[in-house]
Amino acid sequence: MPKGKRGGKQPGSGRKKGFRTQKTIEKEKAREFMLNKIAKDIEPIVTAQIEAAKGMYVEKYDLTQGTIRVFIKEPDLKAGEYLLNQATGKPKETIEMEEKVNLKIDV
């Protein structure tokens, strides 16, 4: 071993900048294929998501209550949340943790 060399980072070692494995290239191609497929049908997909978020209902007139909505299919809250997150950005989530710690002190 040459004097002064004791391991660590070696000049010119490791993957070269911009190197992509075959697996990474395949994933990128699959992602591009999916994005192109979805982009062609984006309008009906988004419309379906919006309709799912609103639910399906029939408006009926009741003599005592006036016009009321009778839901055939309840609104999908997850679809609504997803759409709002896409439009406005997902809010930050905070997680609070509580843990009990027992300390034993010898005096």
C-alpha positions in Angstrom: 0.0 0.0 0.0 1.4 3.4 -0.9 2.5 5.6 1.9 -0.3 7.9 3.3 -3.2 5.8 1.8 -5.3 4.4 4.5 -8.7 3.8 2.8 -11.5 6.3 2.4 -12.7 8.1 -0.7 -10.5 7.4 -3.7 -10.3 9.7 -6.7 -12.2 8.5 -9.7 -14.0 5.7 -7.8 -17.8 5.1 -7.6 -20.5 5.7 -10.1 -20.0 8.5 -12.6 -22.2 11.5 -12.5 -25.4 10.9 -14.4 -25.1 7.1 -14.4 -28.4 5.2 -14.5 -28.8 1.5 -14.0 -30.9 -0.6 -16.4 -33.6 -0.9 -13.7 -33.8 2.9 -13.4 -34.0 3.3 -17.2 -36.9 0.8 -17.4 -38.8 2.5 -14.6 -38.4 5.9 -16.4 -39.7 4.4 -19.6 -42.7 2.8 -17.8 -43.4 6.1 -16.1 -43.3 8.0 -19.4 -45.6 5.4 -21.0 -48.1 5.8 -18.1 -48.0 9.6 -18.2 -48.6 9.6 -22.0 -51.5 7.2 -21.6 -53.1 9.2 -18.8 -52.6 12.5 -20.6 -54.7 11.3 -23.5 -57.7 10.6 -21.3 -57.1 13.2 -18.5 -60.4 15.1 -19.0 -62.7 12.0 -18.4 -60.5 10.8 -15.5 -60.6 14.2 -13.7 -64.4 14.5 -14.4 -64.9 11.0 -12.9 -62.9 11.9 -9.8 -65.0 15.1 -9.4 -68.2 13.2 -9.8 -67.1 10.6 -7.2 -66.2 13.4 -4.8 -69.6 15.0 -5.2 -71.6 11.7 -5.0 -74.8 10.9 -6.9 -78.1 12.3 -5.8 -81.6 13.0 -6.8 -83.3 16.2 -5.8 -86.9 15.6 -4.5 -89.4 18.1 -3.3 -90.9 17.6 0.1 -93.9 19.7 1.2 -92.5 20.1 4.7 -88.8 20.5 3.9 -88.8 21.9 0.4 -86.2 20.6 -2.0 -84.0 17.8 -0.5 -81.1 15.7 -1.9 -81.5 12.0 -1.7 -78.1 10.4 -2.2 -77.9 7.3 -4.5 -74.2 7.2 -3.9 -72.5 9.0 -1.0 -69.8 11.5 -1.8 -66.3 9.9 -1.7 -64.4 11.9 0.8 -61.0 10.5 -0.2 -61.5 11.5 -3.8 -62.5 15.0 -2.6 -59.4 15.2 -0.4 -57.2 14.0 -3.2 -58.5 16.6 -5.6 -58.1 19.4 -3.1 -54.6 18.3 -2.3 -53.8 18.4 -6.0 -55.2 21.8 -6.4 -53.9 23.5 -3.3 -51.0 21.3 -2.2 -51.0 18.7 0.6 -51.1 20.3 4.1 -48.3 19.5 6.4 -49.1 16.7 8.9 -47.8 16.8 12.4 -47.4 13.7 14.5 -47.4 13.9 18.3 -45.8 11.1 20.2 -46.0 10.4 23.9 -43.9 7.9 25.6 -43.4 7.1 29.3 -39.9 6.8 30.5 -39.0 5.3 33.9 -35.8 6.6 35.4 -34.1 4.8 38.3 -31.7 6.8 40.3 -29.5 5.3 42.9 -28.5 7.6 45.7 
